[in-house]
Amino acid sequence: MKSKNPALPVSRPSTPSRPQARRHPLPRPGPGHWHRRRQHLLDNADPTCWRAAWIGQDMVGVALCSIRRHDRTVGEVEELSVRTDRQRLGIGRALLLDGLRSLREQGATTARLITGTANPHRSYDLYESVGFGRQNEYVRYRKPLA
């Protein structure tokens, strides 16, 4: 997807074989669930529906989408990330819409994603604005032991 505005990034397919994609300048998740999820995604990836936004040689955002192996009519947005200094500029929306378009081209008739409602960036507002509806809300409890 080419940007009509030269100040906005260009989105194009991204693959693990591209050196720029392996460099991944976006924030890395900490140890635990997100690290394991990212590793699972990379180990089992079909990057057909991955999208990356670039400004020059700098990757500023990614939408890592995939078709579910057990139900090829369901697409999943595995990760949507935009560099902190480039957030709130429409990059995430453009990447998400381009990723959803690529899922549809691969045969998906529905798409899903998972996010928390306690997200400080309120990404769920973006998802709902492009047509996603909440299915479930999960509660996670935490207790300090110190």
mmCIF file of the C-alpha atoms, coordinates in Angstrom:
data_MODEL
# 
_entry.id   MODEL 
# 
loop_
_atom_site.group_PDB 
_atom_site.id 
_atom_site.type_symbol 
_atom_site.label_atom_id 
_atom_site.label_alt_id 
_atom_site.label_comp_id 
_atom_site.label_asym_id 
_atom_site.label_entity_id 
_atom_site.label_seq_id 
_atom_site.pdbx_PDB_ins_code 
_atom_site.Cartn_x 
_atom_site.Cartn_y 
_atom_site.Cartn_z 
_atom_site.occupancy 
_atom_site.B_iso_or_equiv 
_atom_site.pdbx_formal_charge 
_atom_site.auth_seq_id 
_atom_site.auth_comp_id 
_atom_site.auth_asym_id 
_atom_site.auth_atom_id 
_atom_site.pdbx_PDB_model_num 
ATOM 1   C CA . MET A 1 1   ? 0.000   0.000   0.000  1.00 0.00 ? 1   MET A CA 1 
ATOM 2   C CA . LYS A 1 2   ? 1.549   3.284   -1.084 1.00 0.00 ? 2   LYS A CA 1 
ATOM 3   C CA . SER A 1 3   ? 1.032   6.340   1.038  1.00 0.00 ? 3   SER A CA 1 
ATOM 4   C CA . LYS A 1 4   ? -0.443  9.393   -0.703 1.00 0.00 ? 4   LYS A CA 1 
ATOM 5   C CA . ASN A 1 5   ? 1.157   11.559  1.956  1.00 0.00 ? 5   ASN A CA 1 
ATOM 6   C CA . PRO A 1 6   ? 5.000   11.517  1.735  1.00 0.00 ? 6   PRO A CA 1 
ATOM 7   C CA . ALA A 1 7   ? 5.225   12.045  5.507  1.00 0.00 ? 7   ALA A CA 1 
ATOM 8   C CA . LEU A 1 8   ? 3.395   8.752   6.155  1.00 0.00 ? 8   LEU A CA 1 
ATOM 9   C CA . PRO A 1 9   ? 5.091   5.367   5.848  1.00 0.00 ? 9   PRO A CA 1 
ATOM 10  C CA . VAL A 1 10  ? 4.753   2.862   3.054  1.00 0.00 ? 10  VAL A CA 1 
ATOM 11  C CA . SER A 1 11  ? 3.247   -0.524  3.944  1.00 0.00 ? 11  SER A CA 1 
ATOM 12  C CA . ARG A 1 12  ? 4.476   -3.604  2.141  1.00 0.00 ? 12  ARG A CA 1 
ATOM 13  C CA . PRO A 1 13  ? 4.608   -7.333  2.754  1.00 0.00 ? 13  PRO A CA 1 
ATOM 14  C CA . SER A 1 14  ? 7.274   -8.424  5.227  1.00 0.00 ? 14  SER A CA 1 
ATOM 15  C CA . THR A 1 15  ? 8.969   -11.786 5.511  1.00 0.00 ? 15  THR A CA 1 
ATOM 16  C CA . PRO A 1 16  ? 11.404  -13.302 8.020  1.00 0.00 ? 16  PRO A CA 1 
ATOM 17  C CA . SER A 1 17  ? 13.962  -13.655 5.213  1.00 0.00 ? 17  SER A CA 1 
ATOM 18  C CA . ARG A 1 18  ? 14.283  -9.896  4.771  1.00 0.00 ? 18  ARG A CA 1 
ATOM 19  C CA . PRO A 1 19  ? 17.142  -8.591  6.911  1.00 0.00 ? 19  PRO A CA 1 
ATOM 20  C CA . GLN A 1 20  ? 15.095  -5.538  7.884  1.00 0.00 ? 20  GLN A CA 1 
ATOM 21  C CA . ALA A 1 21  ? 12.327  -7.776  9.250  1.00 0.00 ? 21  ALA A CA 1 
ATOM 22  C CA . ARG A 1 22  ? 14.767  -9.825  11.329 1.00 0.00 ? 22  ARG A CA 1 
ATOM 23  C CA . ARG A 1 23  ? 16.230  -6.642  12.804 1.00 0.00 ? 23  ARG A CA 1 
ATOM 24  C CA . HIS A 1 24  ? 12.768  -5.751  14.162 1.00 0.00 ? 24  HIS A CA 1 
ATOM 25  C CA . PRO A 1 25  ? 13.305  -2.294  15.709 1.00 0.00 ? 25  PRO A CA 1 
ATOM 26  C CA . LEU A 1 26  ? 9.934   -2.394  17.514 1.00 0.00 ? 26  LEU A CA 1 
ATOM 27  C CA . PRO A 1 27  ? 9.809   -2.828  21.273 1.00 0.00 ? 27  PRO A CA 1 
ATOM 28  C CA . ARG A 1 28  ? 10.432  -6.400  22.351 1.00 0.00 ? 28  ARG A CA 1 
ATOM 29  C CA . PRO A 1 29  ? 8.072   -8.015  24.831 1.00 0.00 ? 29  PRO A CA 1 
ATOM 30  C CA . GLY A 1 30  ? 9.424   -9.027  28.204 1.00 0.00 ? 30  GLY A CA 1 
ATOM 31  C CA . PRO A 1 31  ? 9.937   -12.625 29.254 1.00 0.00 ? 31  PRO A CA 1 
ATOM 32  C CA . GLY A 1 32  ? 6.880   -14.763 29.697 1.00 0.00 ? 32  GLY A CA 1 
ATOM 33  C CA . HIS A 1 33  ? 3.687   -15.119 27.696 1.00 0.00 ? 33  HIS A CA 1 
ATOM 34  C CA . TRP A 1 34  ? 4.338   -12.566 24.955 1.00 0.00 ? 34  TRP A CA 1 
ATOM 35  C CA . HIS A 1 35  ? 7.875   -13.847 24.339 1.00 0.00 ? 35  HIS A CA 1 
ATOM 36  C CA . ARG A 1 36  ? 6.560   -17.432 24.004 1.00 0.00 ? 36  ARG A CA 1 
ATOM 37  C CA . ARG A 1 37  ? 3.706   -16.270 21.773 1.00 0.00 ? 37  ARG A CA 1 
ATOM 38  C CA . ARG A 1 38  ? 6.081   -14.355 19.504 1.00 0.00 ? 38  ARG A CA 1 
ATOM 39  C CA . GLN A 1 39  ? 8.434   -17.343 19.317 1.00 0.00 ? 39  GLN A CA 1 
ATOM 40  C CA . HIS A 1 40  ? 5.489   -19.650 18.482 1.00 0.00 ? 40  HIS A CA 1 
ATOM 41  C CA . LEU A 1 41  ? 4.419   -17.214 15.765 1.00 0.00 ? 41  LEU A CA 1 
ATOM 42  C CA . LEU A 1 42  ? 7.911   -17.095 14.259 1.00 0.00 ? 42  LEU A CA 1 
ATOM 43  C CA . ASP A 1 43  ? 8.341   -20.886 14.440 1.00 0.00 ? 43  ASP A CA 1 
ATOM 44  C CA . ASN A 1 44  ? 4.986   -21.543 12.715 1.00 0.00 ? 44  ASN A CA 1 
ATOM 45  C CA . ALA A 1 45  ? 4.717   -18.432 10.578 1.00 0.00 ? 45  ALA A CA 1 
ATOM 46  C CA . ASP A 1 46  ? 3.255   -18.154 7.148  1.00 0.00 ? 46  ASP A CA 1 
ATOM 47  C CA . PRO A 1 47  ? 4.204   -14.547 6.429  1.00 0.00 ? 47  PRO A CA 1 
ATOM 48  C CA . THR A 1 48  ? 1.826   -14.229 3.476  1.00 0.00 ? 48  THR A CA 1 
ATOM 49  C CA . CYS A 1 49  ? -0.352  -11.811 5.453  1.00 0.00 ? 49  CYS A CA 1 
ATOM 50  C CA . TRP A 1 50  ? 2.378   -9.934  7.326  1.00 0.00 ? 50  TRP A CA 1 
ATOM 51  C CA . ARG A 1 51  ? 2.589   -6.229  6.691  1.00 0.00 ? 51  ARG A CA 1 
ATOM 52  C CA . ALA A 1 52  ? 5.244   -3.707  7.677  1.00 0.00 ? 52  ALA A CA 1 
ATOM 53  C CA . ALA A 1 53  ? 5.292   0.082   7.534  1.00 0.00 ? 53  ALA A CA 1 
ATOM 54  C CA . TRP A 1 54  ? 8.538   1.753   6.559  1.00 0.00 ? 54  TRP A CA 1 
ATOM 55  C CA . ILE A 1 55  ? 9.828   5.284   6.564  1.00 0.00 ? 55  ILE A CA 1 
ATOM 56  C CA . GLY A 1 56  ? 12.953  5.052   4.441  1.00 0.00 ? 56  GLY A CA 1 
ATOM 57  C CA . GLN A 1 57  ? 14.940  2.109   5.815  1.00 0.00 ? 57  GLN A CA 1 
ATOM 58  C CA . ASP A 1 58  ? 13.260  2.241   9.240  1.00 0.00 ? 58  ASP A CA 1 
ATOM 59  C CA . MET A 1 59  ? 10.489  -0.196  10.082 1.00 0.00 ? 59  MET A CA 1 
ATOM 60  C CA . VAL A 1 60  ? 7.958   1.764   12.130 1.00 0.00 ? 60  VAL A CA 1 
ATOM 61  C CA . GLY A 1 61  ? 5.165   -0.780  12.489 1.00 0.00 ? 61  GLY A CA 1 
ATOM 62  C CA . VAL A 1 62  ? 3.981   -4.300  11.754 1.00 0.00 ? 62  VAL A CA 1 
ATOM 63  C CA . ALA A 1 63  ? 0.730   -6.203  11.435 1.00 0.00 ? 63  ALA A CA 1 
ATOM 64  C CA . LEU A 1 64  ? 1.424   -9.926  11.754 1.00 0.00 ? 64  LEU A CA 1 
ATOM 65  C CA . CYS A 1 65  ? -1.692  -11.681 10.498 1.00 0.00 ? 65  CYS A CA 1 
ATOM 66  C CA . SER A 1 66  ? -2.223  -15.345 9.730  1.00 0.00 ? 66  SER A CA 1 
ATOM 67  C CA . ILE A 1 67  ? -4.828  -17.826 8.600  1.00 0.00 ? 67  ILE A CA 1 
ATOM 68  C CA . ARG A 1 68  ? -5.715  -20.412 11.254 1.00 0.00 ? 68  ARG A CA 1 
ATOM 69  C CA . ARG A 1 69  ? -4.429  -23.846 10.278 1.00 0.00 ? 69  ARG A CA 1 
ATOM 70  C CA . HIS A 1 70  ? -7.485  -25.734 11.533 1.00 0.00 ? 70  HIS A CA 1 
ATOM 71  C CA . ASP A 1 71  ? -10.060 -23.376 10.038 1.00 0.00 ? 71  ASP A CA 1 
ATOM 72  C CA . ARG A 1 72  ? -8.834  -21.546 6.965  1.00 0.00 ? 72  ARG A CA 1 
ATOM 73  C CA . THR A 1 73  ? -11.894 -19.268 6.979  1.00 0.00 ? 73  THR A CA 1 
ATOM 74  C CA . VAL A 1 74  ? -10.630 -17.571 10.163 1.00 0.00 ? 74  VAL A CA 1 
ATOM 75  C CA . GLY A 1 75  ? -7.838  -15.028 10.085 1.00 0.00 ? 75  GLY A CA 1 
ATOM 76  C CA . GLU A 1 76  ? -6.018  -13.816 13.147 1.00 0.00 ? 76  GLU A CA 1 
ATOM 77  C CA . VAL A 1 77  ? -4.202  -10.584 13.922 1.00 0.00 ? 77  VAL A CA 1 
ATOM 78  C CA . GLU A 1 78  ? -1.342  -12.018 15.957 1.00 0.00 ? 78  GLU A CA 1 
ATOM 79  C CA . GLU A 1 79  ? 0.408   -8.728  16.599 1.00 0.00 ? 79  GLU A CA 1 
ATOM 80  C CA . LEU A 1 80  ? -0.098  -5.090  15.728 1.00 0.00 ? 80  LEU A CA 1 
ATOM 81  C CA . SER A 1 81  ? 2.800   -2.879  16.806 1.00 0.00 ? 81  SER A CA 1 
ATOM 82  C CA . VAL A 1 82  ? 3.842   0.669   16.041 1.00 0.00 ? 82  VAL A CA 1 
ATOM 83  C CA . ARG A 1 83  ? 6.983   2.323   17.360 1.00 0.00 ? 83  ARG A CA 1 
ATOM 84  C CA . THR A 1 84  ? 6.181   4.573   20.300 1.00 0.00 ? 84  THR A CA 1 
ATOM 85  C CA . ASP A 1 85  ? 7.434   7.698   18.538 1.00 0.00 ? 85  ASP A CA 1 
ATOM 86  C CA . ARG A 1 86  ? 5.134   6.979   15.557 1.00 0.00 ? 86  ARG A CA 1 
ATOM 87  C CA . GLN A 1 87  ? 1.900   6.139   17.396 1.00 0.00 ? 87  GLN A CA 1 
ATOM 88  C CA . ARG A 1 88  ? -1.369  8.077   16.986 1.00 0.00 ? 88  ARG A CA 1 
ATOM 89  C CA . LEU A 1 89  ? -0.558  8.943   13.343 1.00 0.00 ? 89  LEU A CA 1 
ATOM 90  C CA . GLY A 1 90  ? -2.815  6.391   11.621 1.00 0.00 ? 90  GLY A CA 1 
ATOM 91  C CA . ILE A 1 91  ? -0.031  3.869   10.977 1.00 0.00 ? 91  ILE A CA 1 
ATOM 92  C CA . GLY A 1 92  ? -1.644  1.151   13.101 1.00 0.00 ? 92  GLY A CA 1 
ATOM 93  C CA . ARG A 1 93  ? -5.007  1.634   11.393 1.00 0.00 ? 93  ARG A CA 1 
ATOM 94  C CA . ALA A 1 94  ? -3.434  1.477   7.928  1.00 0.00 ? 94  ALA A CA 1 
ATOM 95  C CA . LEU A 1 95  ? -1.478  -1.664  8.819  1.00 0.00 ? 95  LEU A CA 1 
ATOM 96  C CA . LEU A 1 96  ? -4.520  -3.315  10.391 1.00 0.00 ? 96  LEU A CA 1 
ATOM 97  C CA . LEU A 1 97  ? -6.733  -2.588  7.381  1.00 0.00 ? 97  LEU A CA 1 
ATOM 98  C CA . ASP A 1 98  ? -4.042  -3.810  4.972  1.00 0.00 ? 98  ASP A CA 1 
ATOM 99  C CA . GLY A 1 99  ? -3.577  -6.977  7.054  1.00 0.00 ? 99  GLY A CA 1 
ATOM 100 C CA . LEU A 1 100 ? -7.343  -7.628  7.084  1.00 0.00 ? 100 LEU A CA 1 
ATOM 101 C CA . ARG A 1 101 ? -7.457  -7.104  3.322  1.00 0.00 ? 101 ARG A CA 1 
ATOM 102 C CA . SER A 1 102 ? -4.685  -9.690  2.868  1.00 0.00 ? 102 SER A CA 1 
ATOM 103 C CA . LEU A 1 103 ? -6.529  -12.170 5.125  1.00 0.00 ? 103 LEU A CA 1 
ATOM 104 C CA . ARG A 1 104 ? -9.645  -11.762 2.981  1.00 0.00 ? 104 ARG A CA 1 
ATOM 105 C CA . GLU A 1 105 ? -7.565  -12.344 -0.170 1.00 0.00 ? 105 GLU A CA 1 
ATOM 106 C CA . GLN A 1 106 ? -6.298  -15.604 1.391  1.00 0.00 ? 106 GLN A CA 1 
ATOM 107 C CA . GLY A 1 107 ? -9.865  -16.829 1.962  1.00 0.00 ? 107 GLY A CA 1 
ATOM 108 C CA . ALA A 1 108 ? -10.674 -15.706 5.506  1.00 0.00 ? 108 ALA A CA 1 
ATOM 109 C CA . THR A 1 109 ? -14.295 -14.738 6.054  1.00 0.00 ? 109 THR A CA 1 
ATOM 110 C CA . THR A 1 110 ? -13.814 -13.610 9.672  1.00 0.00 ? 110 THR A CA 1 
ATOM 111 C CA . ALA A 1 111 ? -10.913 -12.244 11.672 1.00 0.00 ? 111 ALA A CA 1 
ATOM 112 C CA . ARG A 1 112 ? -10.098 -12.312 15.361 1.00 0.00 ? 112 ARG A CA 1 
ATOM 113 C CA . LEU A 1 113 ? -7.559  -10.854 17.733 1.00 0.00 ? 113 LEU A CA 1 
ATOM 114 C CA . ILE A 1 114 ? -6.875  -10.865 21.440 1.00 0.00 ? 114 ILE A CA 1 
ATOM 115 C CA . THR A 1 115 ? -6.130  -7.793  23.530 1.00 0.00 ? 115 THR A CA 1 
ATOM 116 C CA . GLY A 1 116 ? -6.678  -6.632  27.064 1.00 0.00 ? 116 GLY A CA 1 
ATOM 117 C CA . THR A 1 117 ? -9.119  -3.941  28.104 1.00 0.00 ? 117 THR A CA 1 
ATOM 118 C CA . ALA A 1 118 ? -6.521  -2.590  30.545 1.00 0.00 ? 118 ALA A CA 1 
ATOM 119 C CA . ASN A 1 119 ? -4.245  -1.698  27.622 1.00 0.00 ? 119 ASN A CA 1 
ATOM 120 C CA . PRO A 1 120 ? -2.876  1.809   28.360 1.00 0.00 ? 120 PRO A CA 1 
ATOM 121 C CA . HIS A 1 121 ? -2.789  2.601   24.621 1.00 0.00 ? 121 HIS A CA 1 
ATOM 122 C CA . ARG A 1 122 ? -6.518  1.804   24.281 1.00 0.00 ? 122 ARG A CA 1 
ATOM 123 C CA . SER A 1 123 ? -5.879  -0.263  21.171 1.00 0.00 ? 123 SER A CA 1 
ATOM 124 C CA . TYR A 1 124 ? -9.328  -1.799  21.592 1.00 0.00 ? 124 TYR A CA 1 
ATOM 125 C CA . ASP A 1 125 ? -10.774 1.562   20.464 1.00 0.00 ? 125 ASP A CA 1 
ATOM 126 C CA . LEU A 1 126 ? -8.956  1.103   17.148 1.00 0.00 ? 126 LEU A CA 1 
ATOM 127 C CA . TYR A 1 127 ? -10.174 -2.490  16.769 1.00 0.00 ? 127 TYR A CA 1 
ATOM 128 C CA . GLU A 1 128 ? -13.779 -1.541  17.473 1.00 0.00 ? 128 GLU A CA 1 
ATOM 129 C CA . SER A 1 129 ? -13.565 1.433   15.081 1.00 0.00 ? 129 SER A CA 1 
ATOM 130 C CA . VAL A 1 130 ? -12.765 -0.912  12.166 1.00 0.00 ? 130 VAL A CA 1 
ATOM 131 C CA . GLY A 1 131 ? -15.593 -3.289  12.996 1.00 0.00 ? 131 GLY A CA 1 
ATOM 132 C CA . PHE A 1 132 ? -14.298 -5.767  15.583 1.00 0.00 ? 132 PHE A CA 1 
ATOM 133 C CA . GLY A 1 133 ? -16.759 -6.575  18.355 1.00 0.00 ? 133 GLY A CA 1 
ATOM 134 C CA . ARG A 1 134 ? -15.928 -7.806  21.844 1.00 0.00 ? 134 ARG A CA 1 
ATOM 135 C CA . GLN A 1 135 ? -16.625 -11.495 22.377 1.00 0.00 ? 135 GLN A CA 1 
ATOM 136 C CA . ASN A 1 136 ? -15.264 -12.139 25.868 1.00 0.00 ? 136 ASN A CA 1 
ATOM 137 C CA . GLU A 1 137 ? -13.490 -10.276 28.595 1.00 0.00 ? 137 GLU A CA 1 
ATOM 138 C CA . TYR A 1 138 ? -11.058 -12.130 30.794 1.00 0.00 ? 138 TYR A CA 1 
ATOM 139 C CA . VAL A 1 139 ? -10.056 -11.102 34.262 1.00 0.00 ? 139 VAL A CA 1 
ATOM 140 C CA . ARG A 1 140 ? -6.532  -11.726 35.463 1.00 0.00 ? 140 ARG A CA 1 
ATOM 141 C CA . TYR A 1 141 ? -5.767  -11.512 39.165 1.00 0.00 ? 141 TYR A CA 1 
ATOM 142 C CA . ARG A 1 142 ? -2.421  -10.552 40.607 1.00 0.00 ? 142 ARG A CA 1 
ATOM 143 C CA . LYS A 1 143 ? -1.182  -10.435 44.194 1.00 0.00 ? 143 LYS A CA 1 
ATOM 144 C CA . PRO A 1 144 ? 2.188   -9.133  45.324 1.00 0.00 ? 144 PRO A CA 1 
ATOM 145 C CA . LEU A 1 145 ? 3.958   -11.615 47.569 1.00 0.00 ? 145 LEU A CA 1 
ATOM 146 C CA . ALA A 1 146 ? 6.563   -9.247  48.964 1.00 0.00 ? 146 ALA A CA 1 
# 
